[in-house]
Amino acid sequence: MRGSSASNSCYTPLKKVGEPTCMSPSQINDEALQFHWKTFPAPAKEFILTTLDNLSFKKLVEFWKNHAEYTSGSVAGGIYGASWYLALLYLNRNELSKARSLTLNGSFLQECYYSGFDRVASMCKCGTIGAEQLPHFFAGFSATQSTAVLYSFLQRSLPREYQQMLANFVNMGTKSRVMNFVGSVNQDWECKSLKSSLRSSSTRSDLEDDDITLVIGGDSFKVCPSMPLKSVFNEYAENNSVSLKSLRFSYAGKTLFLSTAGKKSPNELGMLDNDTIHVSTQETTAPSSDDNKQSTQQSKKSGKKQKKSKTRTKSKNGSPKIEIVKSDEEHKEEHSKILTKLFEEADAEFKQIRQELNALNLLKQQPKTKTSMKKLKQDSHFSSFNPMSEGLGGKAGKTRFVVNVGEVANLYKSSKTLDTGSSAASFIDLHGCTQEEAVSMLNAGLKKWNERAMLGSYPFIHPVSIICGAGGQVLSETVEKWIGQQPNVANVPKTKAKFAAAA
């Protein structure tokens, strides 16, 4: 039934004696309407036909939420196809409101078929919904604005098999043939087994002569020559409990891709009765090492250079071998292995670069000077009689402290920085002072010493000699404690305090 002219004209062929009466298009529509309404859940017919012009996206979500089992998989595909078919029949009857309501229902279920009911239902919470979020639903919604656009949309949206069957409705002679034809359409949308539907049909013998037998992976299937092969492939995958995407089909040495050959019928591919379709999986169809060795030996004998090609290689029987499709994780592993080799090769260069960078932070140390034995003997000789170091009695503390005052970062620098200092060393004598007086004098002098260091040149350090004198170690301990408490005061290294030796 293609176009409005086909629906409004009655085909009346010449009758023979005993021939059944031809059904009019209106009678065919009645039978098709009754049959296709059975594919819907029981309350669906009342909901769709009573809502009509008040049907909205939110109402569709609320209704089908209670019948979620009809909104996914092949069931949803069968129902939205039946909705459009019913809409076309009602449109031919000039019942525009019912046609619009069924068109919206079919577009809604088509959206659920491709996007999932949960995602479609979540759109109700959004403030505004556009064609970007629900492309299939809005395509049907836009088509309902005009009768001509709606008719064109329904004719275009129906699959090719539907259109061929609708065009042949008028030429059918008996009521039983019409019902078998409608049953085959409904079965194709629901992806049910063609065997079971033909076995349950009361007029199986009428269509048996038109079917052919195809052997797919060792299993025999009765197939209508005009039906697409994808429905048979789906049945084979369901019977073997495997994913259809993991299977590879080939016929007469050629691969049957689901995107192209799956939409074609056996007649279009030139298949005959009892033909065999080979089935393999991705893992088993990967090129083997033996085939690779044979191909390399043949190339050496011929003397021709092998060129790298992106096309798929063919095996002995002519069927193409399909490469294994790698996942993202496998690609990441290969990438990491390549980078690992790269880092191993560049390890020596990286090590040298790290050493050079670490060497930039090292400070130069002053070379050690050797002292002669004579000088050591003289120092030890005079130190035994030096009251400044030994004290006059009791336990003696440290008699003097040589410290650096100024920039904290340069307090422990090499002694060469002291040679370019801004001024001579300062002295402070704490003889006869109590602990409180000594701390007060040190705090008062710290400001002056720090100012001298900052006003000087790099490294902004001012040397100071603090004299405690001999006697008990109480005063020396106080000075040592005070030095530890000041962040910008530090003891001068023993080998680097030149002015201390001079003092």
Contacts in CASP RR format, 6 or more apart in sequence:
PFRMAT RR
TARGET T0000
AUTHOR 0000-0000-0000
METHOD contacts of the structure
MODEL  1
MRGSSASNSCYTPLKKVGEPTCMSPSQINDEALQFHWKTFPAPAKEFILT
TLDNLSFKKLVEFWKNHAEYTSGSVAGGIYGASWYLALLYLNRNELSKAR
SLTLNGSFLQECYYSGFDRVASMCKCGTIGAEQLPHFFAGFSATQSTAVL
YSFLQRSLPREYQQMLANFVNMGTKSRVMNFVGSVNQDWECKSLKSSLRS
SSTRSDLEDDDITLVIGGDSFKVCPSMPLKSVFNEYAENNSVSLKSLRFS
YAGKTLFLSTAGKKSPNELGMLDNDTIHVSTQETTAPSSDDNKQSTQQSK
KSGKKQKKSKTRTKSKNGSPKIEIVKSDEEHKEEHSKILTKLFEEADAEF
KQIRQELNALNLLKQQPKTKTSMKKLKQDSHFSSFNPMSEGLGGKAGKTR
FVVNVGEVANLYKSSKTLDTGSSAASFIDLHGCTQEEAVSMLNAGLKKWN
ERAMLGSYPFIHPVSIICGAGGQVLSETVEKWIGQQPNVANVPKTKAKFA
AAA
1 7 0 8 1.000
1 25 0 8 1.000
1 28 0 8 1.000
1 88 0 8 1.000
1 92 0 8 1.000
1 166 0 8 1.000
1 167 0 8 1.000
1 169 0 8 1.000
1 170 0 8 1.000
2 155 0 8 1.000
2 163 0 8 1.000
2 166 0 8 1.000
2 167 0 8 1.000
3 151 0 8 1.000
3 155 0 8 1.000
4 92 0 8 1.000
4 151 0 8 1.000
6 25 0 8 1.000
6 167 0 8 1.000
6 170 0 8 1.000
7 25 0 8 1.000
7 29 0 8 1.000
7 92 0 8 1.000
8 25 0 8 1.000
8 92 0 8 1.000
9 25 0 8 1.000
9 170 0 8 1.000
10 24 0 8 1.000
10 25 0 8 1.000
10 170 0 8 1.000
11 22 0 8 1.000
11 170 0 8 1.000
11 171 0 8 1.000
12 22 0 8 1.000
13 22 0 8 1.000
15 21 0 8 1.000
15 22 0 8 1.000
20 173 0 8 1.000
20 174 0 8 1.000
20 175 0 8 1.000
22 173 0 8 1.000
23 31 0 8 1.000
23 172 0 8 1.000
23 173 0 8 1.000
23 174 0 8 1.000
23 175 0 8 1.000
23 178 0 8 1.000
25 92 0 8 1.000
25 169 0 8 1.000
25 170 0 8 1.000
28 169 0 8 1.000
28 170 0 8 1.000
28 172 0 8 1.000
28 178 0 8 1.000
29 89 0 8 1.000
29 92 0 8 1.000
29 93 0 8 1.000
31 175 0 8 1.000
31 178 0 8 1.000
31 179 0 8 1.000
31 182 0 8 1.000
32 85 0 8 1.000
32 89 0 8 1.000
32 169 0 8 1.000
32 178 0 8 1.000
32 182 0 8 1.000
33 86 0 8 1.000
33 89 0 8 1.000
35 179 0 8 1.000
35 182 0 8 1.000
35 183 0 8 1.000
35 186 0 8 1.000
36 82 0 8 1.000
36 85 0 8 1.000
36 86 0 8 1.000
36 182 0 8 1.000
36 186 0 8 1.000
37 45 0 8 1.000
37 86 0 8 1.000
39 78 0 8 1.000
39 79 0 8 1.000
39 82 0 8 1.000
39 186 0 8 1.000
39 190 0 8 1.000
40 70 0 8 1.000
40 79 0 8 1.000
40 82 0 8 1.000
41 67 0 8 1.000
41 70 0 8 1.000
43 63 0 8 1.000
43 67 0 8 1.000
44 63 0 8 1.000
44 67 0 8 1.000
44 105 0 8 1.000
47 63 0 8 1.000
48 55 0 8 1.000
48 98 0 8 1.000
48 101 0 8 1.000
48 102 0 8 1.000
48 105 0 8 1.000
49 98 0 8 1.000
49 101 0 8 1.000
51 59 0 8 1.000
51 101 0 8 1.000
52 97 0 8 1.000
52 98 0 8 1.000
52 100 0 8 1.000
52 101 0 8 1.000
53 97 0 8 1.000
53 100 0 8 1.000
53 101 0 8 1.000
55 100 0 8 1.000
55 101 0 8 1.000
55 104 0 8 1.000
55 105 0 8 1.000
57 108 0 8 1.000
57 123 0 8 1.000
57 124 0 8 1.000
57 129 0 8 1.000
57 134 0 8 1.000
57 137 0 8 1.000
58 124 0 8 1.000
60 104 0 8 1.000
60 105 0 8 1.000
60 108 0 8 1.000
61 120 0 8 1.000
61 121 0 8 1.000
61 124 0 8 1.000
64 70 0 8 1.000
64 71 0 8 1.000
64 108 0 8 1.000
64 109 0 8 1.000
64 112 0 8 1.000
64 117 0 8 1.000
65 117 0 8 1.000
65 121 0 8 1.000
68 117 0 8 1.000
69 75 0 8 1.000
70 76 0 8 1.000
70 79 0 8 1.000
70 109 0 8 1.000
71 109 0 8 1.000
71 112 0 8 1.000
71 113 0 8 1.000
71 116 0 8 1.000
71 117 0 8 1.000
72 112 0 8 1.000
72 113 0 8 1.000
72 116 0 8 1.000
72 117 0 8 1.000
73 113 0 8 1.000
74 189 0 8 1.000
74 190 0 8 1.000
74 191 0 8 1.000
74 192 0 8 1.000
74 234 0 8 1.000
75 190 0 8 1.000
76 109 0 8 1.000
76 110 0 8 1.000
76 112 0 8 1.000
76 113 0 8 1.000
77 109 0 8 1.000
77 110 0 8 1.000
77 113 0 8 1.000
77 189 0 8 1.000
77 190 0 8 1.000
78 186 0 8 1.000
78 189 0 8 1.000
78 190 0 8 1.000
79 106 0 8 1.000
79 109 0 8 1.000
79 189 0 8 1.000
80 105 0 8 1.000
80 106 0 8 1.000
80 107 0 8 1.000
80 108 0 8 1.000
80 109 0 8 1.000
80 110 0 8 1.000
80 113 0 8 1.000
81 106 0 8 1.000
81 110 0 8 1.000
81 158 0 8 1.000
81 162 0 8 1.000
81 189 0 8 1.000
82 186 0 8 1.000
82 189 0 8 1.000
83 102 0 8 1.000
83 103 0 8 1.000
83 105 0 8 1.000
83 106 0 8 1.000
83 109 0 8 1.000
84 102 0 8 1.000
84 103 0 8 1.000
84 106 0 8 1.000
84 154 0 8 1.000
84 157 0 8 1.000
84 158 0 8 1.000
85 158 0 8 1.000
85 162 0 8 1.000
85 166 0 8 1.000
85 185 0 8 1.000
86 102 0 8 1.000
87 98 0 8 1.000
87 99 0 8 1.000
87 100 0 8 1.000
87 102 0 8 1.000
87 103 0 8 1.000
87 106 0 8 1.000
87 150 0 8 1.000
87 154 0 8 1.000
88 99 0 8 1.000
88 151 0 8 1.000
88 154 0 8 1.000
88 155 0 8 1.000
88 158 0 8 1.000
88 166 0 8 1.000
90 96 0 8 1.000
90 98 0 8 1.000
90 99 0 8 1.000
90 102 0 8 1.000
91 99 0 8 1.000
91 147 0 8 1.000
91 150 0 8 1.000
91 151 0 8 1.000
91 154 0 8 1.000
96 147 0 8 1.000
96 150 0 8 1.000
99 150 0 8 1.000
99 154 0 8 1.000
100 144 0 8 1.000
100 150 0 8 1.000
103 140 0 8 1.000
103 143 0 8 1.000
103 144 0 8 1.000
103 150 0 8 1.000
103 153 0 8 1.000
103 154 0 8 1.000
104 137 0 8 1.000
104 140 0 8 1.000
104 141 0 8 1.000
104 144 0 8 1.000
107 136 0 8 1.000
107 137 0 8 1.000
107 138 0 8 1.000
107 139 0 8 1.000
107 140 0 8 1.000
107 141 0 8 1.000
108 120 0 8 1.000
108 137 0 8 1.000
110 136 0 8 1.000
110 137 0 8 1.000
111 120 0 8 1.000
111 134 0 8 1.000
111 135 0 8 1.000
111 136 0 8 1.000
111 137 0 8 1.000
112 120 0 8 1.000
114 136 0 8 1.000
115 134 0 8 1.000
115 136 0 8 1.000
120 134 0 8 1.000
120 137 0 8 1.000
123 129 0 8 1.000
123 133 0 8 1.000
123 134 0 8 1.000
126 133 0 8 1.000
130 138 0 8 1.000
131 138 0 8 1.000
131 139 0 8 1.000
139 153 0 8 1.000
140 153 0 8 1.000
142 149 0 8 1.000
143 149 0 8 1.000
143 150 0 8 1.000
143 152 0 8 1.000
143 153 0 8 1.000
143 154 0 8 1.000
144 150 0 8 1.000
155 163 0 8 1.000
158 166 0 8 1.000
159 188 0 8 1.000
161 185 0 8 1.000
161 188 0 8 1.000
161 226 0 8 1.000
161 227 0 8 1.000
161 228 0 8 1.000
162 185 0 8 1.000
164 226 0 8 1.000
165 181 0 8 1.000
165 182 0 8 1.000
165 184 0 8 1.000
165 185 0 8 1.000
168 181 0 8 1.000
169 178 0 8 1.000
169 181 0 8 1.000
172 178 0 8 1.000
172 181 0 8 1.000
176 202 0 8 1.000
176 203 0 8 1.000
176 206 0 8 1.000
177 203 0 8 1.000
177 206 0 8 1.000
180 201 0 8 1.000
180 203 0 8 1.000
180 206 0 8 1.000
180 207 0 8 1.000
183 197 0 8 1.000
184 194 0 8 1.000
184 197 0 8 1.000
184 224 0 8 1.000
184 227 0 8 1.000
187 194 0 8 1.000
187 197 0 8 1.000
188 227 0 8 1.000
188 228 0 8 1.000
188 231 0 8 1.000
191 231 0 8 1.000
191 234 0 8 1.000
191 235 0 8 1.000
193 235 0 8 1.000
194 221 0 8 1.000
194 222 0 8 1.000
194 223 0 8 1.000
194 224 0 8 1.000
194 227 0 8 1.000
194 231 0 8 1.000
194 232 0 8 1.000
194 235 0 8 1.000
195 221 0 8 1.000
195 222 0 8 1.000
198 204 0 8 1.000
198 207 0 8 1.000
198 211 0 8 1.000
198 222 0 8 1.000
201 207 0 8 1.000
207 224 0 8 1.000
210 224 0 8 1.000
210 225 0 8 1.000
211 222 0 8 1.000
211 223 0 8 1.000
211 224 0 8 1.000
211 225 0 8 1.000
212 222 0 8 1.000
212 223 0 8 1.000
212 225 0 8 1.000
212 266 0 8 1.000
212 271 0 8 1.000
212 272 0 8 1.000
212 273 0 8 1.000
212 274 0 8 1.000
212 275 0 8 1.000
213 220 0 8 1.000
213 221 0 8 1.000
213 222 0 8 1.000
213 223 0 8 1.000
213 273 0 8 1.000
213 274 0 8 1.000
214 220 0 8 1.000
214 221 0 8 1.000
214 223 0 8 1.000
214 232 0 8 1.000
214 266 0 8 1.000
214 271 0 8 1.000
214 274 0 8 1.000
214 275 0 8 1.000
214 276 0 8 1.000
214 277 0 8 1.000
215 221 0 8 1.000
215 274 0 8 1.000
215 275 0 8 1.000
215 276 0 8 1.000
215 277 0 8 1.000
216 232 0 8 1.000
216 233 0 8 1.000
216 236 0 8 1.000
216 249 0 8 1.000
216 276 0 8 1.000
216 277 0 8 1.000
216 279 0 8 1.000
217 236 0 8 1.000
217 276 0 8 1.000
217 277 0 8 1.000
217 278 0 8 1.000
217 279 0 8 1.000
218 276 0 8 1.000
219 236 0 8 1.000
219 239 0 8 1.000
221 232 0 8 1.000
221 235 0 8 1.000
221 236 0 8 1.000
223 229 0 8 1.000
223 232 0 8 1.000
223 266 0 8 1.000
224 265 0 8 1.000
225 265 0 8 1.000
225 266 0 8 1.000
225 267 0 8 1.000
225 271 0 8 1.000
226 265 0 8 1.000
226 267 0 8 1.000
227 265 0 8 1.000
227 266 0 8 1.000
228 262 0 8 1.000
228 263 0 8 1.000
228 264 0 8 1.000
228 265 0 8 1.000
229 249 0 8 1.000
229 256 0 8 1.000
229 261 0 8 1.000
229 262 0 8 1.000
229 264 0 8 1.000
229 265 0 8 1.000
229 266 0 8 1.000
229 269 0 8 1.000
230 258 0 8 1.000
230 262 0 8 1.000
230 263 0 8 1.000
233 244 0 8 1.000
233 247 0 8 1.000
233 249 0 8 1.000
233 258 0 8 1.000
233 262 0 8 1.000
234 244 0 8 1.000
236 247 0 8 1.000
236 279 0 8 1.000
237 243 0 8 1.000
237 244 0 8 1.000
237 247 0 8 1.000
242 281 0 8 1.000
244 258 0 8 1.000
246 281 0 8 1.000
246 282 0 8 1.000
247 279 0 8 1.000
247 280 0 8 1.000
247 281 0 8 1.000
248 255 0 8 1.000
248 279 0 8 1.000
248 280 0 8 1.000
248 281 0 8 1.000
248 282 0 8 1.000
248 285 0 8 1.000
248 322 0 8 1.000
249 255 0 8 1.000
249 256 0 8 1.000
249 261 0 8 1.000
249 277 0 8 1.000
249 278 0 8 1.000
249 279 0 8 1.000
250 256 0 8 1.000
250 277 0 8 1.000
250 278 0 8 1.000
250 280 0 8 1.000
250 319 0 8 1.000
250 320 0 8 1.000
251 269 0 8 1.000
251 271 0 8 1.000
251 275 0 8 1.000
251 276 0 8 1.000
251 277 0 8 1.000
251 278 0 8 1.000
253 317 0 8 1.000
253 318 0 8 1.000
253 319 0 8 1.000
253 320 0 8 1.000
254 319 0 8 1.000
254 320 0 8 1.000
255 319 0 8 1.000
255 320 0 8 1.000
255 322 0 8 1.000
256 262 0 8 1.000
256 269 0 8 1.000
256 277 0 8 1.000
261 269 0 8 1.000
266 275 0 8 1.000
278 319 0 8 1.000
282 322 0 8 1.000
282 324 0 8 1.000
282 325 0 8 1.000
283 324 0 8 1.000
285 321 0 8 1.000
285 322 0 8 1.000
286 321 0 8 1.000
286 322 0 8 1.000
286 323 0 8 1.000
286 324 0 8 1.000
287 313 0 8 1.000
287 321 0 8 1.000
287 323 0 8 1.000
291 313 0 8 1.000
291 315 0 8 1.000
291 321 0 8 1.000
295 313 0 8 1.000
296 306 0 8 1.000
299 306 0 8 1.000
312 320 0 8 1.000
312 321 0 8 1.000
312 322 0 8 1.000
312 323 0 8 1.000
313 320 0 8 1.000
313 321 0 8 1.000
314 320 0 8 1.000
314 321 0 8 1.000
315 321 0 8 1.000
326 334 0 8 1.000
343 350 0 8 1.000
363 413 0 8 1.000
363 414 0 8 1.000
364 414 0 8 1.000
365 414 0 8 1.000
366 414 0 8 1.000
366 415 0 8 1.000
366 416 0 8 1.000
366 495 0 8 1.000
366 496 0 8 1.000
368 495 0 8 1.000
383 389 0 8 1.000
383 390 0 8 1.000
384 390 0 8 1.000
387 470 0 8 1.000
388 399 0 8 1.000
388 400 0 8 1.000
388 469 0 8 1.000
388 470 0 8 1.000
389 396 0 8 1.000
389 399 0 8 1.000
390 396 0 8 1.000
390 470 0 8 1.000
391 397 0 8 1.000
391 399 0 8 1.000
391 470 0 8 1.000
391 471 0 8 1.000
392 470 0 8 1.000
392 471 0 8 1.000
393 470 0 8 1.000
393 471 0 8 1.000
394 471 0 8 1.000
394 472 0 8 1.000
395 472 0 8 1.000
395 473 0 8 1.000
396 470 0 8 1.000
396 471 0 8 1.000
396 472 0 8 1.000
396 473 0 8 1.000
397 468 0 8 1.000
397 470 0 8 1.000
397 471 0 8 1.000
397 472 0 8 1.000
397 473 0 8 1.000
397 476 0 8 1.000
397 477 0 8 1.000
398 468 0 8 1.000
398 473 0 8 1.000
398 476 0 8 1.000
398 479 0 8 1.000
398 480 0 8 1.000
399 467 0 8 1.000
399 468 0 8 1.000
399 469 0 8 1.000
399 470 0 8 1.000
399 476 0 8 1.000
400 465 0 8 1.000
400 466 0 8 1.000
400 467 0 8 1.000
400 468 0 8 1.000
400 469 0 8 1.000
400 500 0 8 1.000
400 503 0 8 1.000
401 465 0 8 1.000
401 466 0 8 1.000
401 468 0 8 1.000
401 476 0 8 1.000
401 479 0 8 1.000
401 480 0 8 1.000
401 483 0 8 1.000
401 491 0 8 1.000
402 425 0 8 1.000
402 463 0 8 1.000
402 464 0 8 1.000
402 465 0 8 1.000
402 466 0 8 1.000
402 491 0 8 1.000
402 492 0 8 1.000
402 497 0 8 1.000
402 499 0 8 1.000
402 500 0 8 1.000
403 463 0 8 1.000
403 464 0 8 1.000
403 466 0 8 1.000
403 483 0 8 1.000
403 489 0 8 1.000
403 490 0 8 1.000
403 491 0 8 1.000
403 492 0 8 1.000
404 411 0 8 1.000
404 418 0 8 1.000
404 461 0 8 1.000
404 462 0 8 1.000
404 463 0 8 1.000
404 464 0 8 1.000
404 489 0 8 1.000
404 490 0 8 1.000
404 491 0 8 1.000
404 492 0 8 1.000
405 446 0 8 1.000
405 449 0 8 1.000
405 450 0 8 1.000
405 453 0 8 1.000
405 461 0 8 1.000
405 462 0 8 1.000
405 463 0 8 1.000
405 464 0 8 1.000
405 488 0 8 1.000
405 489 0 8 1.000
406 449 0 8 1.000
406 450 0 8 1.000
406 453 0 8 1.000
406 454 0 8 1.000
406 460 0 8 1.000
406 461 0 8 1.000
406 462 0 8 1.000
406 488 0 8 1.000
406 489 0 8 1.000
407 453 0 8 1.000
407 454 0 8 1.000
407 459 0 8 1.000
407 460 0 8 1.000
407 461 0 8 1.000
407 488 0 8 1.000
408 487 0 8 1.000
408 488 0 8 1.000
410 417 0 8 1.000
410 458 0 8 1.000
410 459 0 8 1.000
410 460 0 8 1.000
410 461 0 8 1.000
411 461 0 8 1.000
411 488 0 8 1.000
411 489 0 8 1.000
411 490 0 8 1.000
412 490 0 8 1.000
412 493 0 8 1.000
413 459 0 8 1.000
413 461 0 8 1.000
414 496 0 8 1.000
415 493 0 8 1.000
415 495 0 8 1.000
415 496 0 8 1.000
415 497 0 8 1.000
415 498 0 8 1.000
417 458 0 8 1.000
417 459 0 8 1.000
417 461 0 8 1.000
418 461 0 8 1.000
418 463 0 8 1.000
418 496 0 8 1.000
418 498 0 8 1.000
418 499 0 8 1.000
419 498 0 8 1.000
420 457 0 8 1.000
420 458 0 8 1.000
420 459 0 8 1.000
421 456 0 8 1.000
421 457 0 8 1.000
421 459 0 8 1.000
421 461 0 8 1.000
422 452 0 8 1.000
422 453 0 8 1.000
422 455 0 8 1.000
422 456 0 8 1.000
422 457 0 8 1.000
422 460 0 8 1.000
422 462 0 8 1.000
423 452 0 8 1.000
423 456 0 8 1.000
423 462 0 8 1.000
424 499 0 8 1.000
425 462 0 8 1.000
425 463 0 8 1.000
425 464 0 8 1.000
425 465 0 8 1.000
425 499 0 8 1.000
425 503 0 8 1.000
426 448 0 8 1.000
426 449 0 8 1.000
426 452 0 8 1.000
426 462 0 8 1.000
426 463 0 8 1.000
426 464 0 8 1.000
426 465 0 8 1.000
427 464 0 8 1.000
427 465 0 8 1.000
427 467 0 8 1.000
427 503 0 8 1.000
428 441 0 8 1.000
428 442 0 8 1.000
428 445 0 8 1.000
428 464 0 8 1.000
428 465 0 8 1.000
428 466 0 8 1.000
428 467 0 8 1.000
429 467 0 8 1.000
430 437 0 8 1.000
430 438 0 8 1.000
430 441 0 8 1.000
430 442 0 8 1.000
430 466 0 8 1.000
430 467 0 8 1.000
430 468 0 8 1.000
430 469 0 8 1.000
430 475 0 8 1.000
430 479 0 8 1.000
431 467 0 8 1.000
431 468 0 8 1.000
431 469 0 8 1.000
433 441 0 8 1.000
433 475 0 8 1.000
435 474 0 8 1.000
435 475 0 8 1.000
435 478 0 8 1.000
438 475 0 8 1.000
438 478 0 8 1.000
438 479 0 8 1.000
438 482 0 8 1.000
439 478 0 8 1.000
439 482 0 8 1.000
442 466 0 8 1.000
442 479 0 8 1.000
442 482 0 8 1.000
446 486 0 8 1.000
446 489 0 8 1.000
449 462 0 8 1.000
449 464 0 8 1.000
450 462 0 8 1.000
450 488 0 8 1.000
452 462 0 8 1.000
453 460 0 8 1.000
453 461 0 8 1.000
453 462 0 8 1.000
454 460 0 8 1.000
456 462 0 8 1.000
463 492 0 8 1.000
463 497 0 8 1.000
463 499 0 8 1.000
465 499 0 8 1.000
465 500 0 8 1.000
465 503 0 8 1.000
466 479 0 8 1.000
468 475 0 8 1.000
468 476 0 8 1.000
468 479 0 8 1.000
469 475 0 8 1.000
482 489 0 8 1.000
483 489 0 8 1.000
483 490 0 8 1.000
483 491 0 8 1.000
492 500 0 8 1.000
END
